[in-house]
Amino acid sequence: MDSADTRPLPAERDAEARGLAITLVRRDDDGTFDDAAAAQGLTCDDGVKTMVAKVGGGAVFVLIPGTRRLDWAKLRSLLVVNRASLVEPEAALEITGYAPGTITPLGSDRALPVYADQRILGRRVGMGSGSPDFLLFTDADPLLASLGATVGDITS
């Protein structure tokens, strides 16, 4: 954490409450994932995008590998719904308390169901931390278990 602000991030507090080991790494000046990932021994394939999707009258988190595309038909099938769409950035901020590009299910203002692509299983992954200053790294399997995630093939 920044020495000017030593308060833990909401994601840190949530991870600790779940018994989840995480590492926070300061983002590069350009905010990219690649250098921070490389310092953790990871590649761009280990990045996870966290999205907020609107489903019926509610919302869910969707976690997919950063190098893959969400397959909406597969997600709808996993959710057993006919319609699903991404929420607008302003709605994502209102729902999670996190700005787009920093979203993580950890420490979100609202606990939402989590749906994750099976390709992140067994990996160490990097994702948003809720802060524009840091990336969060953790092992996917304990993360998904702690979130009660539903895992399936949802990307192409």
C-alpha positions in Angstrom: 0.0 0.0 0.0 1.0 3.6 -0.5 2.7 5.0 2.6 0.5 8.0 2.4 -2.6 5.9 2.9 -2.1 2.8 5.0 -5.8 1.9 5.4 -6.6 -1.5 3.8 -8.6 -1.6 0.7 -12.1 -3.1 0.9 -10.8 -6.0 -1.2 -8.0 -6.6 1.3 -10.4 -6.6 4.3 -12.8 -9.0 2.4 -9.9 -11.3 1.4 -8.7 -11.4 5.0 -12.2 -12.2 6.3 -12.4 -15.1 3.7 -8.9 -16.4 4.6 -7.8 -15.7 1.1 -4.1 -14.9 0.4 -3.7 -11.9 -1.9 -0.8 -9.8 -3.1 -1.3 -6.2 -4.1 1.1 -4.8 -6.7 1.3 -1.1 -7.6 0.1 -0.5 -11.2 2.6 0.9 -13.6 2.3 4.5 -14.6 0.4 3.5 -17.7 -1.9 1.3 -15.7 -1.2 -1.9 -17.7 -1.3 -5.4 -16.4 1.7 -6.9 -18.2 4.6 -5.6 -16.2 3.0 -6.2 -12.9 2.0 -9.7 -14.0 5.5 -10.5 -15.2 6.9 -9.4 -11.8 4.5 -12.1 -10.3 5.7 -14.7 -12.8 2.5 -14.5 -14.8 1.6 -13.6 -18.4 -1.3 -11.7 -19.9 -3.2 -15.0 -20.1 -3.4 -15.0 -16.3 -5.3 -11.7 -16.2 -8.9 -11.8 -15.2 -11.5 -9.4 -16.4 -14.3 -8.8 -13.8 -17.6 -7.6 -15.4 -21.0 -6.8 -14.0 -23.9 -8.3 -16.0 -27.5 -7.4 -15.7 -29.7 -10.5 -15.4 -33.5 -10.1 -14.9 -33.9 -7.7 -12.0 -30.5 -8.2 -10.6 -26.8 -8.3 -11.4 -24.0 -10.9 -11.3 -20.2 -10.8 -11.5 -18.6 -12.5 -14.5 -14.9 -13.4 -14.4 -13.2 -14.4 -17.6 -9.6 -14.6 -18.7 -8.4 -11.3 -20.0 -7.3 -12.7 -23.4 -10.7 -14.3 -24.1 -14.1 -12.9 -25.1 -17.3 -13.5 -23.2 -19.7 -15.8 -25.1 -23.1 -14.4 -24.2 -25.0 -17.5 -25.4 -22.9 -19.7 -23.1 -23.3 -17.3 -20.2 -27.1 -17.2 -20.7 -27.1 -21.0 -20.8 -25.1 -21.2 -17.5 -27.4 -18.6 -15.9 -30.5 -20.3 -17.4 -31.9 -17.0 -18.7 -32.9 -15.6 -22.1 -31.3 -12.2 -21.6 -28.2 -10.8 -20.1 -26.1 -7.7 -20.8 -23.3 -5.7 -19.3 -24.4 -2.9 -17.0 -23.4 0.7 -17.9 -20.2 1.9 -16.3 -22.1 4.3 -14.0 -24.3 1.4 -12.8 -21.3 -0.8 -12.2 -19.8 1.9 -10.0 -23.2 2.3 -8.1 -23.5 -1.5 -7.6 -19.9 -2.3 -6.7 -18.4 0.9 -5.4 -15.6 0.4 -7.9 -14.9 2.2 -11.1 -14.7 0.2 -14.3 -11.2 -1.2 -14.8 -10.8 -1.7 -11.0 -13.8 -4.0 -10.4 -13.3 -7.0 -8.2 -15.9 -9.1 -6.4 -13.8 -8.8 -3.2 -15.1 -6.0 -1.0 -17.8 -4.9 -3.4 -20.6 -2.7 -2.0 -23.0 -5.5 -2.9 -22.4 -9.2 -2.7 -23.4 -10.6 -6.1 -23.5 -14.1 -7.4 -20.2 -14.9 -9.3 -19.9 -16.8 -12.6 -16.4 -17.6 -13.8 -15.0 -19.2 -16.9 -13.4 -22.6 -16.3 -10.2 -21.6 -17.9 -9.1 -19.6 -14.8 -9.2 -22.7 -12.6 -5.8 -23.9 -11.3 -4.1 -20.6 -12.1 -2.6 -17.7 -10.2 -4.5 -14.7 -11.5 -4.3 -11.0 -11.5 -7.4 -8.7 -11.4 -8.7 -5.3 -10.3 -8.3 -4.5 -6.7 -11.0 -1.8 -6.4 -8.2 0.8 -6.6 -6.8 2.4 -9.7 -3.4 2.3 -8.0 -3.1 -1.5 -7.4 -3.6 -4.9 -9.1 -4.6 -7.9 -7.0 -3.0 -11.3 -7.4 -4.3 -14.5 -5.9 -4.9 -18.2 -6.6 -8.1 -18.7 -8.6 -9.3 -21.9 -6.9 -9.5 -20.5 -3.4 -10.9 -17.2 -4.7 -13.7 -18.9 -6.6 -14.4 -21.3 -3.7 -14.6 -18.4 -1.2 -17.0 -16.6 -3.5 -19.2 -19.6 -4.1 -18.7 -19.1 -7.8 -20.5 -21.1 -10.5 -17.8 -22.2 -13.0 -18.4 -23.1 -16.6 -17.4 -22.6 -20.2 -18.5 -19.0 -20.9 -15.8 -17.7 -23.3 -14.8 -18.1 -26.9 
